[in-house]
Amino acid sequence: MTKQRILLIGFVGLLIFGLLLGGKVVYQRKWLDVNILSQSQHIPGVVSAKIAQKNGQNEMVVVTNHLTNLRQASLALEKLAGDSPICYLDRTNDTLNKLLGQMQFAIQEGMACGNYTEMAQNVRTQAEKAGVQLELEMDNDAIYVVLNQGDAQLIDVIERHGQVKFLPSERQ
C-alpha cells in the first residue's frame, strides 16, 4: 500500500512540475514576446522587437526602419530587454560600413583621451566629405551613431564602459 502511495505522489508531483514548466515556457514565448512587440512598436523607427536565442544566449533583435533619436530608442528598449543584449537590424550598405570603420579611429581616440568635442568634429567632417547624414549623441554609457544615405541607414551603439548591453548591428 505504501509503494502505491509513493508512486501516486511521485506521479502527481511529476505532473505538477511538468505543468508548471510548460506554463513558464508558454508564458515566455507568448505573453512576453507579445508584450515586447507591442511596447516596442510605440518607439519611432522600430518596426518590431523580439527575444531570440543565438549561440545559446537570449538577445533582443530589433528591426528598424529609419530610426530617429537612437539614444531615446535605446534607453526604452533597454527597459524592455531586461538582461538580454540588444541587436539592431538596420538597412546599411557598403559605403556606410566603410565610413563607420574609418570613423572608429576618431571615436576610439576620443573615448581613450576624453576629447569628445574633437571626436565629434572629426566624425562630422568625415560624414560631410562622404555625403552622409550623421546623427551623433552621447550619454554616460554610450555613443550613439546613426548614418543615413538615401534609403540606407547604419545604426551603431558604442558602449563606453564595456557593459555589453548592445551587440553590433546587422543588415536586415
N, C-alpha and C positions, 0 to 999 in steps of 0.2 A: 504494500500500500504506500509506503514512504517513497519507493522508487517512482511510482506513478505520479505522486505529488511533485517530486523534484523534477521529473520530466515535464510535467504540465507547467510548473513555474518557470522552468528554463525556456520552454517553447513560448509562453506568453511574454517573458522578458525579451526574447529574441524578436518576437513580432513587434513589440512596442519600440524596441531600438530601431528596427527596420523602418517603421512608420515615421519615427522622429527624423531619422537620417534622410528618408525620402522627402519629407516635408521641408527640411532645410534646403535640399537641392532644388526643389520646385520653387521655394521662396527666392533663392538666389538667382535662379535662371529666369523666372517670370517676373516677379514683383520688382526686384532691384533693377533689372535691365530696363523694364518699362519706366520705372521711376527716373532713372538716369537719363533715358532717352527723352522723356517729356520735359524734364527740367533743363536739359542741355539745349533743346530747341528754342528756348527763350533767350539764348545768348546770340547776339547778332553775328552772323557769319558762320555759325555752327550748324551743319546740316544734321548730324547725328553723333551720338556717343554711345559706346557700349564697353563693357568689361569683357576682354577676351584673354585667352590663355596662350602665351607664346613662350616657347622654351621652358615650359613648366612653371611659369610665373604669370600672375594676373597683371594686365595693363589695360588702361583705358585708351581705346582707339577713338580718335575724334576726327570725323570727316568735316572738312571746311569748304566754304565757297566764298571767296573774297572776304576774309575775316578782317574786321577793323577793330582797333583797340585790343591788341593781343594781350596786353597786361591785364586788363579787366576780365577778359575771357578766361585767361589762365587762372586767375585767382578764383573765379566762380567754378571752374572745372576742378580745381584742387579740392574744393569742399565736397564736390560730388564723388571724386575719385577715392577719397579716403587715403589708404596706404598704397594704392596702385599708382605706378608712374604713368604719365600721360604721353601718348604718341600722336602727333598731329599728322593727318593725311592731307597734303596740300597739292596744288596743281603747279608744281615747279617745272622749270625747263633747264637745259644745259647751261644757258647763259647765266641764269640766276645762281645755279650751283657753283659755277666757276667764280662769279663775283663774290659770293659768300666766302668761298675758300680764300680769295685774295684779301677780303676784309678781316679774316681771322687774325692776321698779323697785328693789325691795329687794335682789334678788340682784345686779344690776349695781352698785348703790351699795356694797354690801358688798364686792364684788370691787375696785372702784375705790379705796375708802377703807381697805380692810383690816379693816372692822368685821364680822367673820364671825359673832360671837356675837349681835350686834344684828340682823344679817340673818336669822339662823336664827330668832330670836324673832319678828321681823316676819312671816316666811313662815309659821311655825307658827300665829300668831294669825289670819292671813288664811285658812288652811286650816280652822281650827276654826270661824270665823264662817261659812264656806261649807258646813260639814258634810262635809268631805272628809278622809280619812285621808292623812297625809303621811309619807313616808319620806325623810329628808334625810341625806345623808352627804357627806363631803368628803375629798379627799386632796390631795397636792401638785399633781396635774394637773387635777382636775375637781371639780365639784359635781354630785352625783347626786340627782335629784329623781324620786320616784315618787308620783303622786297616784292614790288609789283612791276610787271612789264606786260601790258596788254591784258590778255586773259590769264596769264601765268602769275602765280603767287608762291613765294617761298616763305615759310614760317620757321623761325628758329628761336628757341629759348635757351640762353646760355646762362647756366647757373653759376653764381659767384662763389658758393661755398661747398660745392660738391654734394648737394642734397639728394640727387638722383630722383627728383620729382618729375622731370621731363626727359623723354628719350629723343633722339634725333628724329626730325620729321621725315616722313616717307612720301613718295609720289603716289597719288591716287591711281 
